[in-house]
Amino acid sequence: MVVFLKFIQPSIEVLSIRIDEPITTMTDLIMAAICFYAYFRIKQQESGGRIKSYFKYYFLTLGIATMAGGLLGHAFLYSLPPAWKLVSWIFTLISVAILSTGLIELSKPLLKPAFSRMVTRVNILILSLALLYTLYTLAFSAVKYYSIFGMVMVVGSLCYVIYQKTDSRGVVKVMIGVGVGILSALIFSFEWGLGPWFNHNDISHVILSFSAISVYKGAILIIDSPSLV
């Protein structure tokens, strides 16, 4: 029986260069590669309009966030001031805000204008509070909670509403991506790991990679659906 504990990952040296948390760094970079691939593939789509732009820039900013997290937040943080973690965290906030705004835009024809405006204002308010708190405290907690709010309460809920009214397979895949992301958040929050070489960070990154793939597949279906965009 595996006992889930918090594991600290040892450093390694490559060509006399110290790399902290190497597996965590690698899984971050793998996810970044998936996000950049999704960005370029979505960019090549001929249809989609504004919704295409939201999905495109969601993956671009998320790719930057995970790449910066791997390199600046894990591998080489020992040689940098702690504030360098903010690069990854701020781009994470921006990416979630972009996707949330995109789903609000996508759902507007199906919702009352007053409700759409309310969701938009609440989203902006919580994003602003999360950003200010993160900059002031240099703590990750607000990033985590805004990501949960944006992905679950806004993206997940609006995807469900859109599906109920359109039967779109694309939003189903986005919802699956959100659900997979919740599992990742649980593993990260409770620090469940399998060992020092595959700890809670590594597991959550792998799961988030599958989440990103599902959202990407959903985005392609949504962009290619004339009835939605």
N, C-alpha and C positions, 0 to 999 in steps of 0.2 A: 504494500500500500504506500503510495506517495504522500509524503507529508509536505504541505505547502508552507513555505517559509520565505522570508525576505533573504535574498542572496546578493552579496556584493561581488561584482565581476572583477577579476584581476586584470591588471594592465598587461600589455605586451609591447615588444619593441620590434619595429620593422625598419631595417636600414638605419639603426641607431636612433630612430624616432619613436618616442613613447606614444602609445595610443591607449587611452583609457576606455574601458567598457567596449571592447572591440566588437562583440556580437551585437550589442545594442546599436553601435554605430553602423554596422553592416545592415541590420534590419531597417534602420532609418533610411539608409541610402537606397535600399531595395524599394521601399515604399515611395521614396522621392522619384525613382526611375519610373515606377508605375504611373505616378501623377503626371510627370512630364510627357510620357507616352500618350496618356489620355488627353493632355492639353493639345499636343500636335495633331492627334487624330480628329479631335473635335474641331480644331481650327480649319481642317481640310474640308469639313462638311459644307455643302453649298447652301443648305437650308437652315432654318432655325432662328434667324433674326436676333432679337435681343436676348432670348432665352439661351441661344447658343453662346452668347458672350458671357452670360452668368456662369454657365457650366465650364466654359473654357478658362475663365479667370479664377474660378474656384480651384481647379486642378493646378493651375500655375502657382497660385499663392500657397496652396497646400504642399506642393512639391518644394517650394523654397523653404517653407516652414520645417518640413521633415529633413531636408538636406542640412539646413542650418542647425537643427536640433542634433543631428548626428555628429557634425563636425565641431560646432561651437559649443553645444550643450553637453556633449559627452566626450568625444575623442580628445579634443585639445583644450578643454575648459581649464585644465590645470595651469595653462600658460596665459590665460585671459582673465580679466575682471569678471565677477559673477554677472554683471549687467549684460554681458554678451548673450546670455540666455534669452534676453528680451527679443532678439531678432526672431527666433523661432516662435516665441509665444505671441508676439504681435501679428506675425503673418498667419498664425493659426486662427486668431480672432478675426482677422480680415477674411480668411477663407470661409469660415462658418457664416460670417455676415453676408458674404456674396451669395452663397448658396441659399441662405434664408431669404434674401431679397429676391432671388430668382424664382423661388417657389411661390412667394407672395405675388410676384408678377404673373406667373403662370396660372395661379388660381383666381386672379381678379375677375375674369369673365363669369366665374361660377359663384362668387360671393357678393354680398352686399358691399357697396363702396365704403360705407362707414366702418364695417368690420375690417376690411383690408387696411384702411387708414389706421385703425387702432392697433392692429398687429404690427404694422410698420413702425409706429411710434414706440410701442413697447419694446420692439426689437432694438431700435436705435438707442433707447434709454438704457437697456440692460447692457448692450455693447459698450456704451460710453462709460458706464459705471465699472464694468469689468476692465476696460482699458486703463482708466484712471487708477483703479486699485492695483493693477499689475505694475504700472509704472512707479507708483508710490512705494509699494511694499517689496517689489521684486519677488513676489510669491506666485506660484503656479495655480493656486486654488481657483482664482477667478476665471482663468482660462478654461480650466476643466468644467466649471459650473456653467459658464456661458456656452461652451461647446455642447454640453448636454441639453441646455435650454434650446439653443438654435437648431441642433440636429433632431432632437426628439419632439419638443413642443411645437416648433415652427415647421421644419422640413417634414418630419414624420406625420404630423397631424394634417398638414395641407396635402401631402401625398395621398393620405387616406381619403380626404374629401374629394380630391380630383378623381381618384379611382372609383369612388362611389357613383360619380356622375358621368364618367367617361369609359370605365373599364380599361384604362390605359395600362398596357403591360410595362411600359417604361417606368411609371411611378411605382409599380410593384417592386421592380428591381431596386429603385432608390430606397423604398421602405425596407427591403431586405438588407441593403447596405447599412441603413440606420440601425436596424436590429442587431446586426453583427457588431457594429460599433459600440452598442451598449454592453455587449459581452466583454469587449476590450476594456471599456471603462471600469467594469467591475474587477477585472483581473488587475488592472493598474492600481485601483483604489485600495484593494485588499492586499496588494503586493504578493500575489500567488506566483511562485516560481518553481521550476523543476530542478534547479541547481545553479551554481554560480555562472555556468556558461550558457544558461537559458533561463534567465530570471523573468520577473514580471514585466519589465520593459520590453524584453525580446518577444515574449508571447503576445503582448498587446500590440506591438508593431506588426507582427505577422498577421494577426486577426484584422487589424486596421487595413492592411494591404488587400485582403479579401473584400473588406467593406468598400474600399476605393474602386476595386474592379467591378463590383456590383453596381455602384453608383454610376460609373462610366458606361456600363452596358445600358443602364436605364436612361442615361443622358442621350445616348445615340438614338434609342427608340423614340424618346420624346422629341428630339430635334427633327427626326424623320416623319413625325406624325403631323400632317397638315391640320387635323382637327384640334390640336393643342396649341401649336405655335403659329 
